[in-house]
């Protein structure tokens, strides 16, 4: 697991490119504390910082691929051509041969051709590993973090359209970001960066099939995926929440005889969530008796500090109340000495496990749009921006997620959620874990598990009164036991209660001090006042909106604090 950087300029001395890449590497050194290096050819170059997990200790970074190519690589390739590649060079070679998209792994890759000075870029199909791109004077730069792009080239202006989409949808959905010149490279993309311009050559599209999947087929696929993601030369850990997904991973890893595993869980003050003791998971066999379990209890005060830090770790605002919880999880994993952490991301989107999917009124016109921008949010957006804002949001949505005539509304929503819900959660996991030099692995997104899950029509995943019926049918032994996994519990803080009680002074102080900043972002003061009033009254949508406003304030403060480090 690493951090990568890449530059392609119209004109620059190799020495200048080297200096920029070194600054970019330094800004993401937590992603790669075991080594750092750059390779430059003319006005193009790649850089890499390295966290060694499986690679040979003597393998250099970036990774040489013969006399004419050098690769900056972030990720893991678990399987290719019926075997697991050896070392970083073997993994990169597999990716370079990945013409038919048969590589199983998570990755962001930049390969410099020293002869043509072109840089081939590619990113995994789910966007597990991040890749940000920035347009700069005379060219384009790429990195694993926004912070790296800012340190390499100086400050960038806030993008008001991105902020508006954030308040409406929870994230920019038009392909841009919160910065005018920075965007995320689309997941599954391949392309070339040459002469300062990026040209996308292709993008892997995840197919939604209707062939169906038998529970025993899914069980075998997930067991195979778990085996693939286990190899590591570093201390292995598993995040357990008590939910179905992480409990399945725990039971299956124990069945494989994995010993000396370090497990971690987040407990939340005042909420019955998390795993205080591994006995709660009722794992059979002897292997789990060798596991060491660590926990952390998140209090309101810890939540506040973690939410303020989130803008630094993510490089952008967030409205996810789970971010401070995940930060606490990353902290306790780091304290436990974990370097590779298995996590359950992806299962809820693949198997449609969120209760919100079951509550969708499919008879309502335009229900996918209403799902990601609920009607009860309109009054706050109009108060913040004016009456025309909903039409603007609708246009942005239609352009981002065009509906095809052959796709049902629920299948359309399912595809949207792979971008709208899953990728932000993957970004949360990657950025928060890698800020602590921890690699996160996602067994539910590897092997043939995604294809099998997506081969089942959406309505079948929602046909049972209980969440994720296919996944439960694949592991029926868990239904014979009593445990917390039997009921779906969201991974989030009780922020509605906290903001009205112990964290109310914090909320008021942040918004009192931050209102000038929010006005500078184009928000109306009367709208801010309405959100605050309704949040005090405990209205759920207003509480969600006020958390987003606070995150914008913290993000702005972080940018101002960091600006002197970025230069001009």
Helices and strands as residue ranges (DSSP letters): E 2-9, H 14-27, G 29-31, E 36-41, E 44-50, E 63-64, E 69-79, H 87-96, E 104-113, E 119-123, E 132-136, E 139-143, H 146-153, H 160-169, E 182-184, E 189-194, E 197-203, H 215-230, E 236-239, H 244-255, E 262-268, G 278-281, G 287-290, E 292-298, H 300-314, H 323-335, E 340-343, H 347-350, H 355-358, H 367-372, G 375-377, H 378-385, H 389-400, H 409-417, I 418-423, H 424-434, E 439-442, G 443-445, H 449-454, H 458-461, H 469-474, G 476-480, G 484-486, H 495-500, H 504-520, H 525-536, H 540-566
